[in-house]
Amino acid sequence: MSLKEKVIFGLVLILSITASPLWAGEKVEEHLNSGNNYFNQGKYDQA
C-alpha cells in the first residue's frame, strides 16, 4: 500500500468512527420521537 492509500484509508477510518455515533444518535432520537408521537395519539390509552 502506498503512503497516499494509507492516508486516505486513515482519514476514512477516522471519519467513519467519528460519524457513526452521530448517525446512531440521530436514529435513536428519530425512533424516540416517533414513539412519543405514537403515545401522544392515545393509542395506548384506549386499552
Backbone torsions as a table, in degrees:
resi	resn	phi	psi	omega
1	MET	NA	132.1	179.2
2	SER	-76.9	167.1	179.9
3	LEU	-60.8	-41.5	-179.6
4	LYS	-60.3	-43.8	179.1
5	GLU	-63.6	-40.2	178.6
6	LYS	-62.9	-42.2	179.8
7	VAL	-63.5	-46.5	179.9
8	ILE	-62.0	-45.1	179.6
9	PHE	-60.3	-43.1	178.9
10	GLY	-62.0	-44.0	180.0
11	LEU	-64.2	-43.5	179.0
12	VAL	-61.8	-42.6	179.9
13	LEU	-61.7	-47.3	179.9
14	ILE	-62.0	-44.8	-179.9
15	LEU	-63.0	-41.8	-178.8
16	SER	-67.0	-36.5	179.1
17	ILE	-68.7	-42.3	-177.9
18	THR	-76.1	-30.7	-177.0
19	ALA	-81.3	-30.4	-173.9
20	SER	-61.0	-41.7	176.5
21	PRO	-62.9	-33.8	178.5
22	LEU	-66.5	-45.0	178.0
23	TRP	-62.1	-45.1	-179.2
24	ALA	-61.5	-43.1	179.0
25	GLY	-60.6	-42.9	179.0
26	GLU	-63.6	-43.5	-178.0
27	LYS	-64.4	-43.2	179.9
28	VAL	-63.7	-44.2	-179.5
29	GLU	-62.5	-42.4	178.5
30	GLU	-60.4	-43.7	-179.1
31	HIS	-64.0	-43.5	179.6
32	LEU	-64.8	-40.8	179.7
33	ASN	-63.1	-43.0	179.6
34	SER	-66.5	-35.3	176.6
35	GLY	-64.8	-43.4	178.8
36	ASN	-62.9	-40.6	178.3
37	ASN	-62.1	-38.1	179.4
38	TYR	-63.5	-44.1	177.9
39	PHE	-65.3	-42.2	-175.8
40	ASN	-66.6	-22.2	179.4
41	GLN	-77.2	-3.8	174.5
42	GLY	78.1	17.5	-178.1
43	LYS	-68.0	-28.0	179.8
44	TYR	-85.5	-24.0	-176.5
45	ASP	-70.1	-21.6	-176.7
46	GLN	-76.5	-9.3	-175.9
47	ALA	-63.9	NA	NA
